[in-house]
Amino acid sequence: MSKTTRATQALSKAGVSFTVHTYDYDPGAERVGLQAAEAIGEHPSRVLKTLMAEVDGKPVCVIVPSDEEVSMKKLASAFGGKSASMMKPADAERLTGFVVGGISPFGQKKQVPIAIEEAALAHDAVYMNGGQRGLQVRLAPRDAAAALKAIVAPVVA
């Protein structure tokens, strides 16, 4: 497994301090984020999942703790929209250039607006997808939010 991906290159270019952590990705896992948390031995609230959605038909990225679900109403509100829905996996892969289970908010092919769950910023460090299945990056959530120019808002149900 390569530890250099578009995501890690984007983090380095942005001057964000991070460490890389690998784990055995389970393609059959019901919830990929929870499987990642268990595999690296971290509480699920510190392992964030990257989801692709649409607000009023426009693509957005939302980052939430792996043990939480996105509130579509709150997500739409965070972007000043009326409605939100999850993006189809094939559309998410085409838009980001990453495969599902390996979608990182960093280094996406097409940059889209990003929201991060405000509760995630309470931690000193969190894990986010590093751009491929089985690869996580550990970093300060405030550094991630700044590098992504993300909206910080309550977006979980």
C-alpha positions in Angstrom: 0.0 0.0 0.0 1.3 3.4 -1.0 1.4 6.0 1.8 1.6 8.8 -0.7 -1.8 9.7 -2.2 -3.3 12.8 -3.7 -4.7 13.4 -0.2 -1.4 13.2 1.6 0.2 15.3 -1.1 -2.5 18.0 -0.7 -1.9 18.0 3.1 1.8 18.3 2.7 1.4 21.1 0.2 -1.0 22.9 2.6 1.7 22.7 5.4 -0.6 20.6 7.6 1.1 18.4 10.2 -0.2 14.8 10.0 0.8 11.1 10.5 -0.2 8.2 8.3 -1.8 5.1 9.8 -2.7 1.9 7.8 -5.1 -0.9 8.7 -6.6 -3.9 7.1 -9.6 -2.6 5.2 -12.6 -4.9 5.3 -14.6 -4.5 2.1 -17.5 -6.5 3.6 -17.8 -4.2 6.7 -21.3 -2.8 7.2 -20.0 0.6 8.3 -16.5 1.4 7.0 -15.8 4.2 9.4 -16.6 2.0 12.4 -14.5 -0.8 11.0 -11.6 1.7 10.6 -12.0 3.0 14.2 -11.9 -0.6 15.5 -8.9 -1.6 13.4 -6.8 1.4 14.5 -7.9 1.2 18.1 -9.6 4.6 18.3 -12.9 5.7 19.6 -15.4 6.2 16.7 -16.0 9.8 17.6 -12.3 10.5 16.7 -12.4 8.7 13.4 -14.2 10.9 10.9 -15.9 9.6 7.8 -16.1 11.6 4.5 -19.4 11.6 2.8 -20.4 13.1 -0.5 -23.9 14.6 -0.7 -25.9 17.1 -2.7 -27.6 20.3 -1.4 -30.2 21.6 -3.8 -28.6 19.4 -6.5 -25.1 20.8 -6.0 -22.3 18.5 -4.8 -20.9 19.0 -1.2 -18.6 17.0 1.1 -19.5 16.4 4.7 -17.2 15.1 7.4 -18.7 13.5 10.6 -17.7 11.1 13.3 -17.9 7.5 12.2 -20.5 6.7 14.9 -22.9 9.5 13.8 -25.4 9.9 11.0 -25.8 13.1 8.9 -29.0 15.1 9.3 -30.0 16.0 5.8 -32.0 19.0 7.2 -29.0 20.3 9.1 -26.7 19.7 6.2 -28.9 21.7 3.8 -29.2 24.5 6.4 -25.4 24.6 6.8 -25.0 25.4 3.1 -28.0 27.7 3.0 -30.1 25.2 1.0 -33.5 23.7 1.2 -32.8 20.0 0.8 -30.0 17.5 0.9 -29.5 13.9 -0.2 -26.6 11.5 -0.3 -24.7 11.3 -3.6 -24.8 8.0 -5.5 -21.5 6.1 -5.0 -20.6 6.1 -8.7 -21.1 9.9 -8.8 -19.0 10.4 -5.7 -16.1 8.3 -7.2 -16.3 10.2 -10.5 -16.3 13.6 -8.8 -13.6 13.0 -6.2 -11.3 10.6 -8.1 -11.3 8.3 -5.1 -13.0 4.9 -4.6 -15.8 4.5 -2.0 -14.1 3.5 1.2 -11.1 5.6 0.3 -12.7 9.0 -0.3 -10.7 11.7 1.4 -11.7 15.4 1.7 -8.2 16.3 0.8 -7.0 16.2 -2.8 -10.3 15.6 -4.5 -10.4 15.9 -8.3 -13.0 18.6 -8.1 -13.1 20.9 -5.1 -16.6 21.2 -3.6 -17.9 23.1 -0.5 -17.1 21.1 2.7 -18.8 21.0 6.1 -17.3 19.4 9.2 -19.3 18.4 12.3 -18.5 21.0 15.0 -18.3 18.4 17.7 -15.2 16.9 15.9 -13.3 20.1 16.7 -13.4 19.2 20.5 -10.7 16.6 20.0 -7.0 17.5 19.9 -6.5 15.0 17.0 -8.8 13.0 14.7 -8.4 10.5 11.9 -9.6 11.1 8.4 -9.3 9.0 5.2 -6.0 9.4 3.6 -7.1 8.8 0.0 -7.3 5.0 -0.2 -8.9 2.1 1.5 -7.1 1.2 4.7 -5.2 4.5 5.0 -6.0 7.1 7.6 -4.3 10.4 8.4 -4.1 11.7 12.0 -4.2 15.5 12.4 -5.6 18.3 14.4 -9.3 18.9 13.4 -8.9 22.7 13.3 -5.9 22.3 10.9 -8.1 20.1 8.7 -11.0 22.6 8.8 -8.7 25.5 7.9 -6.9 23.6 5.1 -10.3 22.6 3.6 -11.8 26.0 4.1 -14.7 24.0 5.6 -17.9 25.3 7.2 -17.9 24.2 10.8 -21.5 23.4 11.8 -23.8 20.9 13.6 -24.7 18.5 10.8 -25.3 15.2 12.7 -28.8 13.8 13.5 
